[in-house]
Amino acid sequence: QSALTQPPSASGTPGQRVTISCSGSYSNIGRHFVYWYQHVPGTAPKVLISRNSDRVSGVPDRFSGSKSGTSASLAINGLRSGDEADYYCAVWDDTLSGPVFGGGTTLTVL
Amino acid sequence: EVQLVQSGAAVKKPGESLQISCKGSGYSFASYWIGWVRHTPGKGLELMGRIYPGDSETRYSPSFQGHVIMSADHSIGTAYLQWNSLKASDTAIYYCARHWDSTSSWFDYWGQGTPVTVS
């Protein structure tokens, strides 16, 4: 069981806004930057958001990240079918002395 | 251009040994930690551990300590992940990734993945 909790699934229709949450604790999200990864199974994961809210070069501005206290969120505006993927939050954890991934959220575009 | 190229798919029987590889290019391989990440449909992405090729220091995640061995040869820019006795539960896709900032969770470049089937 991961130190980070994400909902297992999320969905929306094209054009909608979807948010994915990531809940942790003081020893991880509370003290460190959160990163968000997009993973289409069978392909290499790629980082979308670094340092809580910075979009990585080439990532559309439809994607945004935020953090408050011990929780973080990834928001996707203007949902597209190509956004269907698994999304993971990741953060350094002081208890583990290393990075940890959340359990992942499967996004379905209806 | 930074690249991580992994060895090909493997099909093994329970109890057999296996070593997969991850060859880096386009950067100073010795200077960045390499993480190994397992993907399964049931558990998603899991960090197995990390290795610093410069001196082969390793940090294993608790769930994987004792089950796999990480090694590296920075002279040929290659990291390895090894099992001495595979189990069916090791069936997964394994990714290597460059750890950009060793005190964060930023893995900026990833290999293409190595599917491992144990049956």
Interface residues (C-beta under 8 A of the other chain):
Chain A: H32 F33 V34 Y35 Y37 H39 P41 G42 T43 A44 P45 K46 V47 S50 R51 D86 Y88 A90 V91 W92 L96 S97 G98 P99 V100 F101 G102 G103 G104
Chain B: G35 V37 H39 P41 K43 G44 L45 E46 L47 G49 R50 R59 S61 P62 I93 Y95 A97 H99 T103 S104 S105 W106 F107 D108 W110 G111 Q112 G113
